[in-house]
């Protein structure tokens, strides 16, 4: 009975959301106008434009100056080349007319071709000026050198006519060179054919016509589908989240006798269904254009025949894949737009997502990118590569299942995140005070507290960009010293934000004195985490072998310096700088606005992403999770710094002093782990984590609260 009531509630909510969305003209325009009207107009307009450009290029008059001391050999060959092309064009037109079953009338004229005007060299005082002022298109000079003619071709690549004429001149020289080579060989009494063509070969394409067509479609279609799906879900997502908030109806909806989960599911279904409808309309529109083009080619030329029925299974799988992807992209767009308070703000939020999705969807145009197990887990890219493979009839059922399941799993995670947001009144009914304060006048800012989440996201994005551009250049040029400079970026940019916005440095970074037992607890926790991460890393090595090579190359370059210097830069500096950014600024700002579990998980995930390696994401994310828990439990950042240092120091010691540590812990130097090694490391890691966790738990916040209360009383 409850399930029937729940389904009826969701149906009612979906109907309500659908009516709200379709009242918005933007959604209707995006769904109908673009695929049904705009795509054909763009396509046929592009065809007309290409035909116009091609026709205009053939009707051009190219002005060529021949100033060569070759007895007009080049000029004669140029005109001969032009006459041969005219004769070839007339032959082609006559053949086409004969093949048209007598339908061509007497009024049909021969296709116009380009004209060549030979400009007198004496009329050109300065060829560079003449080229720049477009008085001529190509200037050819030449003089004998070492018994042969040496020609120079001057043209203006920035001008289309000049560039086209230069290509024409190059073709003439190729023909002239071939003629003279044959003449010299014949005069020497040699067999011209045997010398110039010592072998014969023929290129045979074994791909079927359907595979060739699928290869072309596989590069273009995924990009078009992904973008159309994103555009189709964007406006419904904005309307069901920010639009409802802007209209002031969100409070009314939340007072209804429905659960947050029912509300989220109904909104998600609405956005996903509209996205699917948009994709289907796009597929129908593009399919109609393709059928039209195929029909035109079949009537006008001897077009290659295609058995379009062979594409039916591929199209069905493509539709299924796009539907799975629509779940994911619908949930993601809603996660982004739910933070906005108006349509305008939601559009600003959605723009970065559009750019990211567009950039990733270009992967279909990149050759030799395969749908591996790794790529099958990458959102957007997995769908593009799957559609590309299906259209060339490369069917891998394991990859299909992995792509579909991963997109559904990502969508479920995003929906859970949405449900958490709708449980948070601080997010749904934000008053705007959590916006970016970095651009406010400093005298208008109040002292105290931690940075706003908006400020933190802005500074984190800026810091990561500087890391990618400036930091990578520093490391490539200066090595270990460059890594130190990169860490300073992580430290100084967020610190500048904290100082400028008058935030409380002690509260923001967690500069509290912990109980002394927190430090040995942090060391034991670090050792336990290192043991667990060894096992995890060995498993990830098999999944991401290409990522391992990059990490090993980068790591070996850094470890080639002095051991103590490496320990300082690779172990100590990140333990301070990265902790102040992640467990300081980011964690405390998120913790001030969101629930503690959400803040900890978000910080840990961001810490894993920061290291930009598929093989390091899970180990560093796990380490980041433990570091966040330590800061939250002890109320101080110092134990987290100690744990981070110990973790990095072990890696440095193992790499810089292998002759000493290989005798102590030989398991760290093995390429593969036996079952006994895995069990031993897991047991040791669990024991160390347990002991360290108990010590840290007893070093909790009680002492910090007493100390703060005592300070306030004083």
C-alpha positions as CSV (number, residue, x, y, z in Angstrom):
1,X,0.0,0.0,0.0
2,X,2.8,2.4,0.9
3,X,4.6,1.7,-2.4
4,X,1.4,2.6,-4.3
5,X,1.0,5.8,-2.3
6,X,4.7,6.7,-2.9
7,X,4.4,6.0,-6.6
8,X,1.3,8.1,-6.9
9,X,3.0,11.0,-5.0
10,X,6.0,10.8,-7.3
11,X,3.7,10.8,-10.4
12,X,1.9,13.8,-9.1
13,X,5.1,15.7,-8.4
14,X,6.5,14.7,-11.8
15,X,3.4,16.1,-13.5
16,X,3.7,19.3,-11.5
17,X,7.4,19.6,-12.5
18,X,6.7,18.9,-16.1
19,X,4.0,21.6,-16.3
20,X,6.4,24.1,-14.7
21,X,9.2,23.3,-17.1
22,X,7.1,23.4,-20.2
23,X,5.7,26.8,-19.3
24,X,9.3,28.0,-19.7
25,X,9.8,28.9,-23.4
26,X,13.5,28.4,-23.1
27,X,13.1,24.7,-22.6
28,X,10.7,24.3,-25.5
29,X,13.1,26.3,-27.8
30,X,16.1,24.2,-26.8
31,X,14.1,21.0,-27.3
32,X,12.4,21.8,-30.6
33,X,13.9,24.8,-32.4
34,X,17.6,23.7,-32.2
35,X,17.3,20.0,-33.4
36,X,14.3,20.4,-35.8
37,X,14.9,23.8,-37.3
38,X,18.4,25.1,-36.5
39,X,20.3,21.9,-37.3
40,X,18.9,21.6,-40.9
41,X,19.4,25.3,-41.4
42,X,23.0,25.1,-40.2
43,X,23.7,22.0,-42.4
44,X,22.2,23.3,-45.6
45,X,23.7,26.8,-45.0
46,X,27.1,25.2,-44.5
47,X,26.7,23.2,-47.8
48,X,25.7,26.4,-49.7
49,X,28.7,28.2,-48.1
50,X,31.1,25.5,-49.1
51,X,29.7,25.4,-52.6
52,X,30.0,29.2,-52.9
53,X,33.5,29.2,-51.6
54,X,34.5,26.4,-53.9
55,X,32.9,28.1,-56.9
56,X,34.5,31.4,-56.1
57,X,37.9,29.8,-55.8
58,X,37.5,28.2,-59.2
59,X,36.4,31.5,-60.7
60,X,39.4,33.5,-59.3
61,X,42.0,35.2,-61.5
62,X,45.4,34.4,-60.1
63,X,48.1,37.0,-60.9
64,X,51.5,35.3,-61.1
65,X,54.9,37.0,-61.8
66,X,57.6,34.8,-63.4
67,X,61.0,36.4,-63.0
68,X,63.2,33.5,-63.7
69,X,66.3,33.1,-66.0
70,X,65.1,29.8,-67.4
71,X,64.0,30.7,-71.0
72,X,60.4,30.8,-70.0
73,X,60.4,27.1,-69.1
74,X,58.3,27.6,-66.0
75,X,55.8,29.8,-67.9
76,X,55.3,27.3,-70.7
77,X,54.7,24.5,-68.1
78,X,52.3,26.7,-66.2
79,X,50.1,27.4,-69.2
80,X,50.4,23.7,-70.3
81,X,49.3,22.7,-66.8
82,X,46.4,25.0,-67.0
83,X,45.3,23.7,-70.4
84,X,45.5,20.1,-69.2
85,X,43.3,20.9,-66.2
86,X,40.7,22.6,-68.4
87,X,40.7,19.6,-70.8
88,X,40.2,17.3,-67.8
89,X,37.4,19.4,-66.4
90,X,35.6,19.3,-69.8
91,X,36.0,15.6,-70.1
92,X,34.5,15.1,-66.6
93,X,31.6,17.3,-67.4
94,X,30.9,15.5,-70.7
95,X,31.0,12.2,-68.9
96,X,28.5,13.5,-66.3
97,X,26.2,14.7,-69.0
98,X,26.3,11.4,-70.8
99,X,25.4,9.6,-67.6
100,X,22.4,11.8,-67.0
101,X,20.2,9.9,-69.5
102,X,19.9,12.9,-71.8
103,X,18.4,15.2,-69.2
104,X,21.1,17.9,-69.7
105,X,19.8,20.6,-71.9
106,X,21.7,22.7,-74.5
107,X,21.7,25.7,-72.1
108,X,24.1,23.8,-69.7
109,X,27.4,25.6,-69.6
110,X,30.8,24.2,-68.9
111,X,32.0,24.6,-65.3
112,X,34.0,27.7,-64.9
113,X,37.7,27.3,-63.8
114,X,40.2,29.7,-62.5
115,X,42.1,32.0,-64.8
116,X,45.8,32.8,-64.7
117,X,47.2,36.3,-65.5
118,X,50.9,36.5,-66.2
119,X,52.2,39.8,-64.8
120,X,55.2,41.5,-66.4
121,X,58.1,41.5,-63.8
122,X,59.1,45.0,-64.9
123,X,55.7,46.3,-63.7
124,X,56.5,45.2,-60.1
125,X,59.1,47.4,-58.4
126,X,58.9,45.6,-55.0
127,X,57.4,42.1,-54.8
128,X,56.7,42.3,-51.0
129,X,54.8,45.5,-51.4
130,X,52.9,44.1,-54.4
131,X,52.0,41.0,-52.4
132,X,50.9,42.9,-49.3
133,X,48.7,45.3,-51.4
134,X,47.3,42.3,-53.2
135,X,48.4,43.5,-56.6
136,X,49.9,40.1,-57.3
137,X,49.3,36.6,-55.8
138,X,52.6,34.8,-56.3
139,X,56.1,36.0,-57.3
140,X,58.5,33.4,-58.8
141,X,62.1,34.1,-59.2
142,X,64.9,31.8,-60.4
143,X,68.5,31.6,-61.5
144,X,71.0,28.9,-62.4
145,X,73.1,27.6,-59.4
146,X,75.7,24.8,-59.7
147,X,74.4,23.7,-63.1
148,X,70.7,23.6,-62.2
149,X,67.8,26.1,-61.8
150,X,67.0,27.3,-58.3
151,X,63.5,28.8,-57.9
152,X,62.1,30.9,-55.1
153,X,58.3,31.2,-54.6
154,X,57.0,34.2,-52.7
155,X,53.4,34.4,-51.5
156,X,51.2,35.7,-48.7
157,X,49.9,32.8,-46.5
158,X,47.5,35.2,-44.8
159,X,45.6,35.7,-48.1
160,X,43.5,32.9,-49.4
161,X,44.0,33.7,-53.1
162,X,47.8,34.0,-52.6
163,X,48.0,30.7,-50.7
164,X,45.8,28.9,-53.3
165,X,47.9,30.2,-56.1
166,X,51.1,29.2,-54.4
167,X,49.8,25.6,-54.1
168,X,49.0,25.7,-57.8
169,X,52.6,26.9,-58.6
170,X,54.0,24.0,-56.5
171,X,51.9,21.5,-58.5
172,X,53.4,23.0,-61.7
173,X,56.9,22.7,-60.4
174,X,56.3,19.0,-59.4
175,X,55.1,18.3,-62.9
176,X,58.1,20.2,-64.4
177,X,60.5,18.3,-62.2
178,X,59.0,15.0,-63.2
179,X,59.2,15.8,-66.9
180,X,62.8,16.9,-66.7
181,X,63.8,13.8,-64.7
182,X,62.2,11.6,-67.4
183,X,64.0,13.5,-70.1
184,X,67.4,13.2,-68.5
185,X,67.0,9.5,-67.9
186,X,65.9,9.0,-71.5
187,X,68.8,11.0,-72.8
188,X,71.1,8.8,-70.7
189,X,69.6,5.7,-72.4
190,X,68.0,4.4,-69.1
191,X,64.7,2.7,-68.6
192,X,62.6,5.5,-67.2
193,X,59.8,3.3,-65.9
194,X,62.2,0.8,-64.2
195,X,64.1,3.6,-62.4
196,X,61.2,5.9,-61.4
197,X,58.8,3.1,-60.6
198,X,60.9,0.1,-59.4
199,X,58.0,-1.4,-57.5
200,X,54.2,-1.4,-57.9
201,X,51.7,-1.4,-55.1
202,X,48.0,-1.1,-54.6
203,X,46.1,0.1,-51.5
204,X,43.1,-2.1,-50.6
205,X,40.8,-1.1,-47.8
206,X,39.3,-4.2,-46.2
207,X,36.9,-2.2,-44.0
208,X,33.3,-2.5,-45.1
209,X,31.5,0.6,-46.3
210,X,29.4,0.5,-43.1
211,X,32.6,0.5,-41.0
212,X,34.0,3.5,-42.9
213,X,30.7,5.4,-42.5
214,X,30.6,4.4,-38.8
215,X,34.2,5.7,-38.3
216,X,33.1,9.1,-39.6
217,X,29.9,9.1,-37.5
218,X,31.8,7.9,-34.5
219,X,33.9,11.0,-34.3
220,X,31.0,13.5,-34.8
221,X,27.9,11.9,-33.3
222,X,29.1,11.4,-29.7
223,X,30.1,15.0,-29.4
224,X,26.7,16.2,-30.9
225,X,24.7,13.9,-28.6
226,X,26.6,14.8,-25.4
227,X,26.2,18.5,-26.1
228,X,22.6,18.2,-27.1
229,X,21.9,16.2,-23.9
230,X,23.7,18.8,-21.8
231,X,21.7,21.6,-23.4
232,X,18.5,19.7,-23.1
233,X,18.9,19.1,-19.3
234,X,20.4,22.5,-18.5
235,X,17.3,24.6,-18.5
236,X,15.0,22.0,-16.8
237,X,17.6,21.6,-14.1
238,X,17.8,25.4,-13.6
239,X,14.0,25.7,-13.6
240,X,13.4,22.9,-11.1
241,X,16.0,24.2,-8.6
242,X,17.0,27.8,-8.9
243,X,13.9,28.8,-10.8
244,X,11.7,27.4,-8.1
245,X,13.7,29.3,-5.5
246,X,13.5,32.5,-7.5
247,X,9.7,32.2,-7.9
248,X,9.4,31.7,-4.2
249,X,7.6,28.4,-4.5
250,X,10.3,26.2,-2.9
251,X,9.0,26.9,0.6
252,X,5.5,25.9,-0.4
253,X,6.7,22.7,-2.0
254,X,8.7,21.7,1.2
255,X,5.5,22.1,3.3
256,X,3.7,19.5,1.3
257,X,3.2,16.0,2.9
258,X,6.1,14.5,0.8
259,X,9.6,13.4,1.8
260,X,12.7,15.0,0.5
261,X,13.6,11.8,-1.4
262,X,10.3,11.8,-3.2
263,X,10.8,15.5,-4.1
264,X,14.3,14.8,-5.4
265,X,13.3,11.8,-7.4
266,X,10.5,13.6,-9.1
267,X,12.7,16.5,-10.0
268,X,15.4,14.1,-11.3
269,X,12.9,12.1,-13.4
270,X,11.6,15.4,-14.9
271,X,15.1,16.6,-15.9
272,X,16.2,13.2,-17.2
273,X,13.0,12.6,-19.2
274,X,13.3,16.0,-20.9
275,X,17.0,15.3,-21.6
276,X,16.1,12.0,-23.2
277,X,13.4,13.7,-25.3
278,X,15.9,16.3,-26.4
279,X,18.4,13.6,-27.5
280,X,15.7,11.6,-29.4
281,X,14.7,14.7,-31.3
282,X,18.4,15.4,-32.0
283,X,18.9,11.8,-33.3
284,X,15.8,12.0,-35.5
285,X,16.9,15.4,-36.9
286,X,20.5,14.2,-37.6
287,X,19.2,10.9,-39.0
288,X,16.8,12.7,-41.4
289,X,19.7,14.9,-42.6
290,X,21.9,11.8,-43.1
291,X,19.2,10.0,-45.1
292,X,18.6,13.1,-47.2
293,X,22.3,13.4,-48.0
294,X,22.6,9.7,-48.8
295,X,19.6,10.0,-51.2
296,X,21.1,13.0,-52.9
297,X,24.5,11.2,-53.3
298,X,22.8,8.1,-54.6
299,X,20.9,10.0,-57.3
300,X,23.7,12.2,-58.5
301,X,26.7,10.0,-58.3
302,X,27.8,6.4,-58.1
303,X,27.7,6.5,-54.3
304,X,29.0,3.7,-52.2
305,X,26.1,1.5,-51.1
306,X,25.4,1.1,-47.4
307,X,23.3,-1.5,-45.7
308,X,21.7,0.9,-43.1
309,X,20.0,-2.0,-41.4
310,X,23.4,-3.1,-40.0
311,X,23.4,0.1,-37.9
312,X,20.1,-0.7,-36.1
313,X,21.7,-2.7,-33.3
314,X,24.4,-0.1,-32.9
315,X,21.8,2.7,-32.8
316,X,19.8,0.8,-30.1
317,X,22.9,0.4,-27.9
318,X,23.8,4.1,-28.5
319,X,20.3,5.1,-27.4
320,X,20.6,2.9,-24.3
321,X,24.0,4.4,-23.5
322,X,22.8,7.9,-24.0
323,X,19.8,7.2,-21.7
324,X,22.2,6.0,-19.0
325,X,24.3,9.1,-19.5
326,X,21.3,11.3,-19.3
327,X,20.8,10.0,-15.7
328,X,24.3,11.1,-14.8
329,X,24.3,14.5,-16.5
330,X,20.8,15.3,-15.2
331,X,21.9,14.6,-11.6
332,X,25.2,16.6,-12.1
333,X,23.5,19.7,-13.6
334,X,21.0,19.7,-10.7
335,X,23.8,19.4,-8.2
336,X,25.4,22.5,-9.7
337,X,22.2,24.6,-10.2
338,X,20.8,23.8,-6.7
339,X,23.2,26.2,-5.1
340,X,22.0,29.1,-7.2
341,X,19.4,31.6,-6.0
342,X,18.3,32.8,-9.5
343,X,18.3,32.0,-13.2
344,X,21.2,34.3,-13.8
345,X,23.3,32.9,-11.1
346,X,22.5,29.3,-12.2
347,X,23.6,30.1,-15.7
348,X,26.9,31.4,-14.3
349,X,27.3,28.2,-12.3
350,X,26.5,25.9,-15.3
351,X,29.0,27.5,-17.7
352,X,32.2,25.8,-16.2
353,X,30.3,22.5,-16.3
354,X,29.5,23.0,-20.0
355,X,33.2,23.8,-20.8
356,X,34.4,20.7,-18.9
357,X,31.9,18.5,-20.7
358,X,32.6,19.9,-24.1
359,X,36.4,19.5,-23.6
360,X,36.1,15.9,-22.5
361,X,33.6,15.1,-25.3
362,X,36.3,16.1,-27.9
363,X,38.0,12.8,-27.0
364,X,36.0,11.2,-29.9
365,X,38.0,13.2,-32.4
366,X,41.4,12.1,-30.9
367,X,42.8,9.0,-32.7
368,X,44.0,5.9,-31.0
369,X,42.2,6.5,-27.7
370,X,40.8,3.1,-26.7
371,X,37.9,2.2,-24.4
372,X,40.0,0.5,-21.7
373,X,38.7,-0.4,-18.3
374,X,40.2,2.8,-17.0
375,X,38.5,5.0,-19.6
376,X,35.2,3.1,-19.1
377,X,35.1,4.7,-15.6
378,X,35.7,8.3,-16.8
379,X,32.4,10.2,-17.1
380,X,31.6,11.7,-20.5
381,X,34.7,10.2,-22.1
382,X,33.3,6.6,-21.6
383,X,30.1,7.4,-23.4
384,X,31.9,9.1,-26.4
385,X,34.3,6.2,-26.8
386,X,31.6,3.6,-26.4
387,X,29.4,5.1,-29.1
388,X,32.5,5.4,-31.3
389,X,33.3,1.7,-30.9
390,X,29.8,0.6,-31.4
391,X,29.5,2.5,-34.7
392,X,32.5,0.7,-36.1
393,X,31.1,-2.6,-34.9
394,X,33.6,-3.2,-32.1
395,X,31.3,-4.8,-29.6
396,X,32.7,-5.4,-26.1
397,X,29.9,-6.4,-23.8
398,X,32.0,-6.1,-20.7
399,X,32.9,-2.5,-21.6
400,X,29.2,-1.7,-22.4
401,X,28.1,-3.0,-19.0
402,X,30.9,-1.1,-17.2
403,X,30.0,2.2,-18.9
404,X,26.3,1.8,-18.3
405,X,26.8,0.8,-14.7
406,X,29.3,3.5,-13.9
407,X,27.0,6.2,-15.2
408,X,24.1,4.9,-13.2
409,X,26.3,4.6,-10.1
410,X,27.5,8.2,-10.6
411,X,23.9,9.3,-11.0
412,X,22.9,7.6,-7.8
413,X,25.8,9.2,-5.9
414,X,24.7,12.6,-7.3
415,X,21.1,12.0,-6.3
416,X,22.2,11.1,-2.7
417,X,24.2,14.3,-2.7
418,X,21.1,16.2,-3.8
419,X,19.0,14.7,-1.1
420,X,21.6,15.8,1.5
421,X,21.4,19.3,0.1
422,X,17.6,19.4,0.4
423,X,18.0,18.3,4.0
424,X,20.2,21.4,4.7
425,X,18.2,24.6,5.3
426,X,21.5,26.5,5.3
427,X,21.9,25.7,1.6
428,X,18.3,25.9,0.5
429,X,17.5,29.2,2.3
430,X,20.9,30.8,2.1
431,X,20.7,34.6,2.6
432,X,23.6,35.4,0.3
433,X,26.1,36.2,3.1
434,X,28.2,33.2,2.1
435,X,29.1,34.8,-1.3
436,X,32.5,35.9,-2.5
437,X,33.9,38.5,-0.1
438,X,37.3,38.7,-1.7
439,X,36.1,41.5,-4.1
440,X,34.5,43.5,-1.3
441,X,36.2,46.6,0.1
442,X,38.4,45.6,3.0
443,X,37.0,48.2,5.3
444,X,33.5,46.8,4.8
445,X,34.5,43.3,6.0
446,X,34.1,42.2,9.6
447,X,36.9,40.5,11.5
448,X,36.7,36.9,12.7
449,X,35.4,33.6,11.6
450,X,36.6,31.5,8.6
451,X,36.5,32.3,4.9
452,X,33.2,31.7,3.1
453,X,32.8,28.6,0.9
454,X,32.6,30.8,-2.2
455,X,35.8,32.5,-1.4
456,X,37.5,29.2,-0.8
457,X,36.3,27.7,-4.1
458,X,37.5,30.7,-6.0
459,X,40.9,30.7,-4.3
460,X,41.2,26.9,-4.7
461,X,40.5,27.2,-8.4
462,X,43.0,30.0,-8.8
463,X,45.6,28.0,-6.8
464,X,45.1,24.9,-8.9
465,X,45.5,26.9,-12.1
466,X,48.7,28.4,-10.9
467,X,49.8,24.9,-9.9
468,X,49.2,23.6,-13.4
469,X,50.8,26.5,-15.3
470,X,53.4,28.1,-13.0
471,X,54.0,25.1,-10.8
472,X,54.6,22.6,-13.6
473,X,57.0,25.1,-15.3
474,X,58.9,25.5,-12.0
475,X,59.3,21.8,-11.5
476,X,60.4,21.2,-15.1
477,X,63.0,23.9,-15.0
478,X,64.3,23.8,-11.4
479,X,63.3,20.2,-10.2
480,X,63.4,20.0,-6.4
481,X,63.6,23.8,-5.9
482,X,60.6,24.1,-8.3
483,X,58.6,21.7,-6.2
484,X,59.3,23.9,-3.2
485,X,58.1,27.0,-5.1
486,X,54.9,25.0,-6.0
487,X,54.3,24.3,-2.4
488,X,54.7,28.0,-1.6
489,X,51.9,28.7,-4.0
490,X,49.6,26.4,-2.0
491,X,50.6,28.2,1.2
492,X,50.6,31.9,0.1
493,X,47.6,32.3,-2.1
494,X,45.0,31.0,0.5
495,X,46.9,32.9,3.2
496,X,46.5,36.1,1.3
497,X,42.8,35.4,1.1
498,X,42.6,34.9,4.9
499,X,44.5,38.0,5.7
500,X,42.7,40.2,3.2
501,X,39.2,39.1,4.3
502,X,40.2,39.6,8.0
503,X,39.5,36.0,8.9
504,X,40.7,34.5,12.2
505,X,43.9,32.8,11.3
506,X,43.9,30.6,14.4
507,X,40.4,29.3,13.8
508,X,40.8,29.0,10.0
509,X,44.0,26.9,10.2
510,X,43.3,25.1,13.5
511,X,46.4,26.4,15.2
512,X,45.4,24.9,18.6
513,X,47.7,23.2,21.1
514,X,46.6,19.5,21.1
515,X,47.1,17.0,23.9
516,X,50.6,15.5,23.6
517,X,49.3,12.0,23.1
518,X,47.9,13.1,19.7
519,X,51.4,13.1,18.2
520,X,52.2,9.4,18.8
521,X,48.7,8.5,17.8
522,X,49.2,10.4,14.5
523,X,52.5,8.5,13.9
524,X,50.9,5.1,14.5
525,X,48.0,6.1,12.2
526,X,50.4,7.1,9.5
527,X,52.2,3.8,9.7
528,X,48.9,1.9,9.5
529,X,47.6,4.0,6.6
530,X,50.9,3.4,4.7
531,X,50.5,-0.4,5.1
532,X,47.0,-0.3,3.8
533,X,47.9,2.0,0.9
534,X,50.7,-0.3,-0.2
535,X,48.1,-3.1,-0.8
536,X,45.7,-0.6,-2.5
537,X,48.5,0.8,-4.7
538,X,49.5,-2.7,-5.9
539,X,45.9,-3.3,-7.0
540,X,45.6,0.0,-8.8
541,X,48.9,-0.6,-10.6
542,X,47.2,-3.3,-12.7
543,X,44.2,-1.0,-13.5
544,X,46.2,2.1,-14.4
545,X,49.6,1.0,-15.8
546,X,50.0,4.2,-17.9
547,X,49.5,6.4,-14.8
548,X,52.1,4.4,-12.8
549,X,54.8,5.2,-15.4
550,X,54.1,8.9,-15.2
551,X,54.2,8.8,-11.3
552,X,57.4,6.8,-11.3
553,X,59.2,9.1,-13.7
554,X,58.2,12.2,-11.8
555,X,59.0,10.7,-8.4
556,X,62.4,9.3,-9.6
557,X,63.4,12.7,-10.9
558,X,62.6,14.3,-7.5
559,X,64.5,11.6,-5.5
560,X,67.7,12.0,-7.5
561,X,68.9,14.9,-5.3
562,X,70.5,15.1,-1.8
563,X,68.6,12.9,0.6
564,X,68.2,15.5,3.3
565,X,67.1,18.1,0.8
566,X,64.5,15.7,-0.6
567,X,63.3,14.9,2.9
568,X,62.8,18.7,3.5
569,X,61.1,19.5,0.2
570,X,59.1,16.3,-0.5
571,X,58.1,15.3,3.1
572,X,58.2,18.4,5.4
573,X,57.1,21.2,3.0
574,X,53.9,19.4,1.8
575,X,53.1,18.4,5.3
576,X,52.9,22.1,6.2
577,X,51.6,23.7,3.0
578,X,49.1,21.1,1.9
579,X,47.7,20.7,5.4
580,X,47.2,24.4,5.8
581,X,45.3,24.5,2.6
582,X,43.2,21.3,2.8
583,X,42.8,20.6,6.5
584,X,43.0,24.3,7.4
585,X,41.2,26.6,5.0
586,X,39.1,24.1,3.0
587,X,38.0,21.8,5.8
588,X,37.1,24.6,8.3
589,X,35.2,26.7,5.8
590,X,33.2,23.7,4.6
591,X,32.7,22.6,8.2
592,X,31.3,26.0,9.1
593,X,28.5,25.7,6.5
594,X,27.9,22.0,6.0
595,X,27.6,18.9,8.1
596,X,30.9,17.5,9.4
597,X,30.7,14.2,7.4
598,X,30.0,16.1,4.2
599,X,32.9,18.6,4.8
600,X,35.3,15.7,5.6
601,X,34.4,13.6,2.6
602,X,34.5,16.6,0.2
603,X,37.9,17.7,1.5
604,X,39.3,14.1,1.2
605,X,38.0,13.8,-2.4
606,X,39.5,17.1,-3.3
607,X,42.8,16.1,-1.8
608,X,42.8,12.9,-3.9
609,X,41.9,14.9,-7.1
610,X,44.7,17.4,-6.3
611,X,47.4,14.8,-6.9
612,X,46.1,14.3,-10.5
613,X,46.9,10.6,-10.8
614,X,44.4,7.8,-11.2
615,X,46.7,5.4,-9.4
616,X,47.1,7.8,-6.5
617,X,43.5,9.0,-6.1
618,X,42.3,6.3,-3.7
619,X,45.5,6.1,-1.5
620,X,45.7,9.9,-1.2
621,X,41.9,10.2,-0.7
622,X,42.1,7.6,2.1
623,X,45.0,9.5,3.7
624,X,43.1,12.8,3.3
625,X,40.1,11.2,5.1
626,X,42.2,10.1,8.0
627,X,43.9,13.5,8.2
628,X,40.5,15.3,8.3
629,X,39.3,13.0,11.1
630,X,42.4,13.8,13.1
631,X,41.9,17.5,12.8
632,X,38.2,17.2,13.6
633,X,38.8,15.0,16.6
634,X,41.8,16.8,18.1
635,X,40.7,20.3,17.1
636,X,44.3,21.0,15.9
637,X,46.2,20.8,12.6
638,X,49.5,19.9,14.1
639,X,48.9,16.2,14.5
640,X,47.8,16.0,10.9
641,X,51.0,17.7,9.9
642,X,53.0,15.1,11.8
643,X,51.0,12.2,10.2
644,X,51.5,13.8,6.7
645,X,55.2,14.2,7.3
646,X,55.6,10.6,8.5
647,X,53.7,9.2,5.4
648,X,55.9,11.2,3.0
649,X,59.1,10.6,4.9
650,X,58.7,6.8,4.6
651,X,58.4,7.1,0.8
652,X,61.5,9.4,0.7
653,X,63.5,7.0,2.9
654,X,62.6,4.0,0.9
655,X,63.6,5.7,-2.4
656,X,66.7,7.5,-1.2
657,X,68.3,4.9,1.0
658,X,67.3,1.5,-0.5
659,X,70.4,-0.3,0.7
660,X,69.4,0.3,4.4
661,X,65.6,-0.1,4.3
662,X,65.5,-3.1,1.9
663,X,66.9,-5.3,4.7
664,X,64.4,-4.0,7.2
665,X,61.2,-4.0,5.1
666,X,61.9,-6.0,1.9
667,X,58.2,-6.1,1.2
668,X,58.3,-2.5,0.1
669,X,60.7,-3.3,-2.8
670,X,58.7,-6.2,-4.3
671,X,57.0,-5.7,-7.7
672,X,54.1,-8.1,-6.7
673,X,52.7,-9.1,-3.3
674,X,52.0,-12.7,-2.3
675,X,48.8,-13.6,-0.4
676,X,50.8,-13.8,2.8
677,X,52.3,-10.3,2.2
678,X,48.8,-8.9,1.5
679,X,47.3,-10.4,4.7
680,X,50.3,-9.4,6.8
681,X,50.2,-5.8,5.6
682,X,46.5,-5.6,6.1
683,X,46.7,-7.0,9.6
684,X,49.6,-4.7,10.5
685,X,47.8,-1.7,9.0
686,X,44.6,-2.5,10.8
687,X,46.4,-3.0,14.1
688,X,48.3,0.3,13.8
689,X,45.2,2.2,12.7
690,X,43.3,0.7,15.6
691,X,45.9,1.6,18.2
692,X,46.5,5.1,16.7
693,X,42.8,5.7,16.5
694,X,42.2,4.9,20.2
695,X,45.0,7.2,21.2
696,X,43.6,10.0,19.1
697,X,40.1,9.4,20.3
698,X,41.3,9.9,23.9
699,X,43.1,13.0,22.8
700,X,39.9,14.5,21.6
701,X,38.3,17.9,21.8
702,X,37.4,17.8,25.5
703,X,40.7,19.4,26.4
704,X,40.3,22.0,23.7
705,X,36.9,23.0,24.8
706,X,38.1,23.4,28.4
707,X,41.0,25.4,27.3
708,X,38.8,27.8,25.3
709,X,36.3,28.1,28.1
710,X,39.2,29.0,30.4
711,X,40.5,31.6,28.0
712,X,37.1,33.2,27.7
713,X,36.7,33.3,31.5
714,X,40.0,35.0,31.8
